[in-house]
Amino acid sequence: MTHLELSEAEVEALGEVFETYLSDLRMEIVATDRAEFREGLKTRKELILSMLERMQAGHA
């Protein structure tokens, strides 16, 4: 497992990037017709959500 130490400002900035990406990803999931591709996007969304939650829990 890789560990990355971030400052509070870096955690905040990365969280904002994740939130923006998640918003875009949700729109792409809705607009995608191919089921296989949509499932891959959903998997990616869950991965990003998990990372965001762990970041927030570690810097709460």
C-alpha positions in Angstrom: 0.0 0.0 0.0 1.3 3.5 -0.9 1.0 6.2 1.7 0.8 9.9 0.8 1.1 12.7 3.3 -0.9 15.8 2.3 -1.2 19.2 4.0 -4.7 20.4 5.0 -4.7 22.7 2.0 -3.8 19.8 -0.3 -6.5 17.6 1.1 -9.0 20.4 0.6 -7.9 21.0 -3.0 -7.9 17.3 -3.8 -11.3 16.9 -2.3 -12.6 19.7 -4.5 -11.1 17.9 -7.6 -12.8 14.7 -6.6 -16.2 16.4 -6.0 -16.0 18.0 -9.5 -14.9 14.8 -11.1 -17.7 12.9 -9.4 -20.3 15.4 -10.6 -19.0 15.0 -14.2 -18.9 11.2 -13.8 -22.5 11.0 -12.6 -23.6 12.9 -15.7 -21.5 10.6 -18.0 -23.0 7.5 -16.3 -26.5 8.7 -17.1 -25.7 9.6 -20.7 -23.9 6.3 -21.5 -25.8 3.8 -23.6 -23.3 0.9 -23.4 -24.0 -1.2 -20.3 -20.4 -2.5 -20.0 -18.9 1.0 -20.2 -21.5 2.3 -17.7 -20.6 -0.4 -15.2 -16.9 0.6 -15.5 -17.8 4.2 -14.8 -19.9 3.1 -11.7 -16.9 1.2 -10.4 -14.7 4.2 -10.9 -17.3 6.4 -9.1 -17.3 4.0 -6.1 -13.4 4.1 -6.0 -13.4 7.9 -6.0 -16.1 8.0 -3.3 -14.1 5.6 -1.2 -10.9 7.6 -1.5 -12.8 10.9 -0.7 -14.3 9.3 2.4 -11.0 8.0 3.6 -9.4 11.4 3.0 -12.1 13.2 4.9 -12.0 10.7 7.8 -8.2 11.1 8.1 -8.3 14.8 8.2 -11.5 15.4 10.2 
